[in-house]
Amino acid sequence: QVQLVESGGGLVQPGGSLRLSCAASGSIASIYLMAWYRQAPGKQRDVVAFISVSGGRTNYADSAKGRFTISRDNAKNTLDLQMTSLKPEDTAIYYCNFRNRDLTDYWGQGTQVTVSA
């Protein structure tokens, strides 16, 4: 089992920045992919960005490109998402996701991000 705990969400004005963090514990040796997802009210949960554990290859949703940066620290078992130039449409609950080599998905409890003036 893998336990994930997100932090760093909050209320920010449009154009502002936030840094989300995800702390992992448990059996993470077989994790090969880490990602951030988000879910806005009434919408499905969508991937924001992912990063491979080996090699650090990243990929971003079009909405995140140029504004968000995903990073991981394998030694500290943490996953971060630096978000800049935030827009009201970025408002959502953000979830940390780790995927095991057997394709089991682990999720955190989510952290609320609200972008509003």
MDAnalysis code that builds the backbone (N, CA, C; Angstrom):
import MDAnalysis as mda
import numpy as np

u = mda.Universe.empty(351, n_residues=117, atom_resindex=np.repeat(np.arange(117), 3), trajectory=True)
u.add_TopologyAttr("name", ["N", "CA", "C"] * 117)
u.add_TopologyAttr("resid", np.arange(1, 118))
u.add_TopologyAttr("resname", ["GLN", "VAL", "GLN", "LEU", "VAL", "GLU", "SER", "GLY", "GLY", "GLY", "LEU", "VAL", "GLN", "PRO", "GLY", "GLY", "SER", "LEU", "ARG", "LEU", "SER", "CYS", "ALA", "ALA", "SER", "GLY", "SER", "ILE", "ALA", "SER", "ILE", "TYR", "LEU", "MET", "ALA", "TRP", "TYR", "ARG", "GLN", "ALA", "PRO", "GLY", "LYS", "GLN", "ARG", "ASP", "VAL", "VAL", "ALA", "PHE", "ILE", "SER", "VAL", "SER", "GLY", "GLY", "ARG", "THR", "ASN", "TYR", "ALA", "ASP", "SER", "ALA", "LYS", "GLY", "ARG", "PHE", "THR", "ILE", "SER", "ARG", "ASP", "ASN", "ALA", "LYS", "ASN", "THR", "LEU", "ASP", "LEU", "GLN", "MET", "THR", "SER", "LEU", "LYS", "PRO", "GLU", "ASP", "THR", "ALA", "ILE", "TYR", "TYR", "CYS", "ASN", "PHE", "ARG", "ASN", "ARG", "ASP", "LEU", "THR", "ASP", "TYR", "TRP", "GLY", "GLN", "GLY", "THR", "GLN", "VAL", "THR", "VAL", "SER", "ALA"])
u.atoms.positions = np.array([
    [0.824, -1.196, 0.000],
    [0.000, 0.000, 0.000],
    [0.859, 1.247, 0.000],
    [0.305, 2.286, -0.598],
    [0.975, 3.583, -0.650],
    [0.028, 4.621, -0.077],
    [0.543, 5.458, 0.791],
    [-0.243, 6.543, 1.362],
    [0.286, 7.864, 0.808],
    [-0.649, 8.702, 0.382],
    [-0.299, 9.994, -0.212],
    [-1.042, 11.097, 0.526],
    [-0.318, 12.154, 0.854],
    [-0.914, 13.289, 1.551],
    [-0.518, 14.565, 0.837],
    [-1.529, 15.265, 0.315],
    [-1.277, 16.519, -0.379],
    [-1.334, 17.697, 0.592],
    [-0.647, 18.755, 0.212],
    [-0.696, 19.997, 0.980],
    [-0.393, 21.157, 0.031],
    [-0.680, 22.357, 0.497],
    [-0.303, 23.539, -0.263],
    [-1.439, 24.238, -0.985],
    [-2.626, 23.684, -0.940],
    [-3.748, 24.341, -1.600],
    [-4.177, 25.582, -0.835],
    [-5.105, 26.330, -1.440],
    [-5.602, 27.525, -0.774],
    [-6.284, 28.462, -1.744],
    [-6.498, 29.667, -1.264],
    [-7.129, 30.724, -2.053],
    [-6.046, 31.646, -2.589],
    [-6.090, 31.911, -3.875],
    [-5.106, 32.789, -4.500],
    [-5.807, 33.662, -5.535],
    [-5.284, 34.848, -5.733],
    [-5.862, 35.748, -6.728],
    [-5.417, 35.356, -8.139],
    [-6.205, 35.702, -9.121],
    [-5.779, 35.439, -10.510],
    [-4.405, 36.043, -10.775],
    [-3.576, 35.268, -11.456],
    [-2.209, 35.689, -11.723],
    [-1.221, 35.263, -10.663],
    [-1.719, 34.750, -9.557],
    [-0.849, 34.344, -8.465],
    [-0.266, 32.958, -8.666],
    [0.466, 32.514, -7.643],
    [1.152, 31.227, -7.699],
    [0.858, 30.411, -6.449],
    [0.943, 29.100, -6.610],
    [0.834, 28.160, -5.498],
    [1.746, 26.987, -5.782],
    [2.220, 26.384, -4.721],
    [3.020, 25.170, -4.854],
    [2.348, 24.065, -4.057],
    [1.952, 23.016, -4.750],
    [1.362, 21.853, -4.111],
    [2.445, 20.809, -3.851],
    [2.302, 20.115, -2.746],
    [3.237, 19.041, -2.424],
    [2.476, 17.775, -2.072],
    [3.089, 16.654, -2.351],
    [2.505, 15.351, -2.043],
    [3.585, 14.510, -1.371],
    [3.304, 14.092, -0.162],
    [4.243, 13.254, 0.582],
    [3.779, 11.810, 0.514],
    [4.678, 10.937, 0.144],
    [4.348, 9.522, -0.019],
    [5.013, 8.677, 1.044],
    [4.311, 7.620, 1.441],
    [4.876, 6.646, 2.362],
    [4.323, 5.275, 2.005],
    [4.977, 4.251, 2.537],
    [4.528, 2.893, 2.256],
    [5.381, 2.219, 1.202],
    [4.776, 1.339, 0.445],
    [5.494, 0.499, -0.526],
    [5.596, 1.207, -1.872],
    [6.546, 2.094, -1.976],
    [6.661, 2.899, -3.192],
    [7.750, 2.409, -4.129],
    [8.385, 1.299, -3.805],
    [9.496, 0.825, -4.629],
    [9.066, 0.486, -6.054],
    [7.812, 0.100, -6.227],
    [7.342, -0.310, -7.550],
    [6.570, 0.773, -8.289],
    [6.593, 1.971, -7.743],
    [5.925, 3.091, -8.406],
    [6.759, 3.512, -9.604],
    [6.108, 3.682, -10.764],
    [6.867, 4.096, -11.942],
    [6.371, 5.406, -12.529],
    [5.206, 5.850, -12.101],
    [4.644, 7.085, -12.651],
    [3.952, 7.860, -11.537],
    [4.180, 9.166, -11.526],
    [3.532, 10.057, -10.564],
    [2.817, 11.153, -11.342],
    [1.709, 11.597, -10.808],
    [0.924, 12.578, -11.550],
    [0.110, 13.460, -10.623],
    [-0.302, 14.585, -11.145],
    [-1.298, 15.450, -10.515],
    [-2.535, 15.465, -11.408],
    [-3.675, 15.280, -10.764],
    [-4.972, 15.383, -11.414],
    [-5.744, 16.516, -10.745],
    [-6.801, 16.938, -11.394],
    [-7.693, 17.901, -10.762],
    [-9.131, 17.627, -11.176],
    [-10.022, 18.032, -10.292],
    [-11.442, 17.842, -10.550],
    [-12.196, 19.085, -10.115],
    [-12.799, 19.743, -11.086],
    [-13.625, 20.913, -10.808],
    [-15.049, 20.444, -10.531],
    [-15.852, 21.260, -9.836],
    [-17.232, 20.875, -9.531],
    [-18.008, 20.512, -10.793],
    [-18.646, 19.343, -10.761],
    [-19.462, 18.926, -11.882],
    [-18.703, 18.407, -13.077],
    [-17.396, 18.274, -12.945],
    [-16.579, 17.806, -14.064],
    [-15.820, 16.546, -13.670],
    [-15.295, 15.866, -14.687],
    [-14.534, 14.657, -14.421],
    [-13.129, 15.016, -13.944],
    [-12.485, 14.041, -13.353],
    [-11.117, 14.225, -12.907],
    [-10.180, 14.084, -14.112],
    [-9.348, 15.071, -14.319],
    [-8.459, 15.089, -15.470],
    [-7.005, 15.198, -15.028],
    [-6.123, 14.630, -15.820],
    [-4.699, 14.726, -15.525],
    [-4.210, 16.144, -15.825],
    [-3.355, 16.641, -14.964],
    [-2.723, 17.947, -15.153],
    [-1.302, 17.772, -15.676],
    [-0.573, 16.865, -15.035],
    [0.810, 16.620, -15.432],
    [1.252, 15.297, -14.853],
    [2.213, 14.641, -15.523],
    [2.784, 13.443, -14.936],
    [4.291, 13.441, -15.163],
    [4.956, 12.630, -14.345],
    [6.402, 12.525, -14.414],
    [6.803, 11.089, -14.135],
    [7.727, 10.578, -14.900],
    [8.202, 9.213, -14.672],
    [9.213, 9.199, -13.534],
    [9.199, 8.136, -12.769],
    [10.134, 8.013, -11.656],
    [11.555, 7.838, -12.186],
    [11.674, 7.013, -13.192],
    [12.982, 6.783, -13.805],
    [13.164, 7.708, -14.996],
    [14.082, 8.589, -14.917],
    [14.341, 9.481, -16.035],
    [13.687, 10.842, -15.927],
    [12.627, 10.937, -15.144],
    [11.985, 12.224, -14.935],
    [11.302, 12.806, -16.147],
    [10.859, 11.942, -17.062],
    [10.156, 12.451, -18.246],
    [8.820, 13.027, -17.829],
    [8.488, 14.214, -18.343],
    [7.262, 14.893, -17.958],
    [6.331, 15.095, -19.140],
    [5.071, 15.260, -18.815],
    [4.078, 15.601, -19.824],
    [3.000, 16.425, -19.141],
    [2.430, 17.387, -19.893],
    [1.469, 18.310, -19.318],
    [0.209, 18.388, -20.160],
    [-0.912, 18.599, -19.493],
    [-2.133, 18.932, -20.208],
    [-1.925, 20.290, -20.880],
    [-2.633, 20.496, -21.977],
    [-2.476, 21.768, -22.690],
    [-2.751, 22.959, -21.774],
    [-3.695, 22.816, -20.878],
    [-4.064, 23.911, -19.980],
    [-2.951, 24.251, -18.989],
    [-2.026, 23.328, -18.780],
    [-0.956, 23.523, -17.808],
    [0.380, 23.913, -18.436],
    [0.520, 23.687, -19.700],
    [1.800, 23.950, -20.367],
    [2.212, 25.415, -20.241],
    [3.472, 25.613, -19.845],
    [4.000, 26.961, -19.716],
    [3.676, 27.642, -18.409],
    [2.776, 27.063, -17.611],
    [2.395, 27.684, -16.337],
    [2.702, 26.798, -15.139],
    [2.589, 25.494, -15.320],
    [2.783, 24.550, -14.222],
    [4.061, 23.755, -14.437],
    [4.691, 23.390, -13.336],
    [5.882, 22.549, -13.399],
    [5.759, 21.435, -12.375],
    [5.857, 20.202, -12.849],
    [5.825, 19.047, -11.957],
    [7.249, 18.609, -11.675],
    [7.490, 18.211, -10.428],
    [8.832, 17.752, -10.071],
    [8.711, 16.707, -8.962],
    [9.728, 15.868, -8.865],
    [9.717, 14.857, -7.803],
    [11.092, 14.746, -7.190],
    [11.090, 14.312, -5.952],
    [12.333, 14.061, -5.216],
    [12.261, 12.613, -4.765],
    [12.942, 11.745, -5.482],
    [12.855, 10.318, -5.177],
    [13.432, 9.990, -3.806],
    [14.416, 10.760, -3.382],
    [15.025, 10.492, -2.076],
    [14.077, 10.852, -0.938],
    [13.302, 11.904, -1.143],
    [12.378, 12.347, -0.093],
    [10.972, 11.797, -0.287],
    [10.744, 11.099, -1.399],
    [9.416, 10.544, -1.711],
    [8.355, 11.640, -1.753],
    [8.679, 12.707, -2.457],
    [7.719, 13.797, -2.594],
    [7.495, 14.140, -4.061],
    [6.318, 14.682, -4.303],
    [5.938, 15.125, -5.636],
    [5.371, 16.526, -5.495],
    [5.830, 17.439, -6.309],
    [5.386, 18.820, -6.231],
    [4.745, 19.273, -7.537],
    [3.932, 20.315, -7.430],
    [3.383, 20.977, -8.607],
    [3.463, 22.479, -8.357],
    [4.331, 23.137, -9.084],
    [4.440, 24.587, -9.004],
    [3.500, 25.187, -10.036],
    [2.588, 26.010, -9.554],
    [1.585, 26.599, -10.436],
    [1.751, 28.113, -10.443],
    [1.867, 28.682, -11.623],
    [1.993, 30.129, -11.772],
    [0.917, 30.643, -12.724],
    [0.768, 31.955, -12.737],
    [-0.216, 32.599, -13.620],
    [-1.581, 31.926, -13.507],
    [-2.001, 31.711, -12.286],
    [-3.235, 30.968, -12.054],
    [-4.447, 31.741, -12.554],
    [-5.414, 30.962, -13.051],
    [-6.650, 31.510, -13.612],
    [-7.845, 30.961, -12.834],
    [-8.964, 31.661, -12.869],
    [-10.156, 31.136, -12.179],
    [-10.523, 29.719, -12.628],
    [-10.266, 29.398, -13.871],
    [-10.598, 28.062, -14.365],
    [-9.668, 26.979, -13.834],
    [-8.627, 27.367, -13.112],
    [-7.768, 26.387, -12.443],
    [-8.361, 25.941, -11.111],
    [-9.444, 26.571, -10.701],
    [-10.088, 26.203, -9.450],
    [-10.574, 24.764, -9.510],
    [-10.135, 23.982, -8.539],
    [-10.470, 22.554, -8.516],
    [-9.871, 21.928, -7.266],
    [-10.240, 20.684, -7.036],
    [-9.522, 19.870, -6.054],
    [-8.400, 19.167, -6.811],
    [-7.207, 19.284, -6.295],
    [-6.029, 18.690, -6.927],
    [-5.629, 17.425, -6.174],
    [-5.415, 16.369, -6.931],
    [-5.097, 15.066, -6.373],
    [-3.730, 14.587, -6.836],
    [-3.014, 14.029, -5.926],
    [-1.755, 13.365, -6.220],
    [-2.056, 11.908, -6.572],
    [-1.375, 11.388, -7.565],
    [-1.587, 10.012, -8.014],
    [-0.245, 9.321, -8.230],
    [-0.115, 8.130, -7.688],
    [1.038, 7.277, -7.952],
    [0.528, 6.003, -8.604],
    [1.211, 5.581, -9.649],
    [0.827, 4.342, -10.333],
    [1.921, 3.299, -10.178],
    [1.490, 2.108, -9.767],
    [2.395, 0.986, -9.566],
    [2.630, 0.273, -10.899],
    [3.663, -0.541, -10.949],
    [3.960, -1.288, -12.177],
    [2.872, -2.286, -12.526],
    [2.056, -2.674, -11.537],
    [0.914, -3.549, -11.844],
    [-0.330, -2.734, -12.184],
    [-0.133, -1.454, -12.408],
    [-1.170, -0.504, -12.820],
    [-2.166, -0.182, -11.708],
    [-1.828, -0.484, -10.467],
    [-2.644, -0.040, -9.342],
    [-2.434, 1.450, -9.143],
    [-3.511, 2.188, -8.986],
    [-3.456, 3.633, -8.749],
    [-3.688, 3.925, -7.270],
    [-2.868, 4.809, -6.757],
    [-3.020, 5.303, -5.392],
    [-3.315, 6.797, -5.456],
    [-4.225, 7.235, -4.582],
    [-4.667, 8.621, -4.601],
    [-4.536, 9.258, -3.229],
    [-4.243, 10.535, -3.235],
    [-4.314, 11.289, -2.003],
    [-5.746, 11.743, -1.775],
    [-5.939, 12.480, -0.686],
    [-7.286, 12.915, -0.322],
    [-7.699, 14.179, -1.061],
    [-6.736, 14.835, -1.701],
    [-7.030, 16.039, -2.459],
    [-6.787, 17.301, -1.661],
    [-6.474, 18.364, -2.387],
    [-6.301, 19.673, -1.765],
    [-6.998, 20.710, -2.642],
    [-7.758, 21.581, -1.998],
    [-8.565, 22.551, -2.737],
    [-7.709, 23.736, -3.175],
    [-7.834, 24.075, -4.446],
    [-7.221, 25.283, -4.990],
    [-8.350, 26.162, -5.519],
    [-8.413, 27.380, -5.014],
    [-9.435, 28.333, -5.441],
    [-8.741, 29.594, -5.958],
    [-9.036, 29.941, -7.205],
    [-8.451, 31.137, -7.806],
    [-9.582, 32.146, -7.986],
    [-9.521, 33.195, -7.206],
    [-10.606, 34.167, -7.212],
    [-10.104, 35.502, -6.696],
    [-10.699, 36.562, -7.244],
    [-10.350, 37.892, -6.762],
    [-11.166, 38.230, -5.509],
])
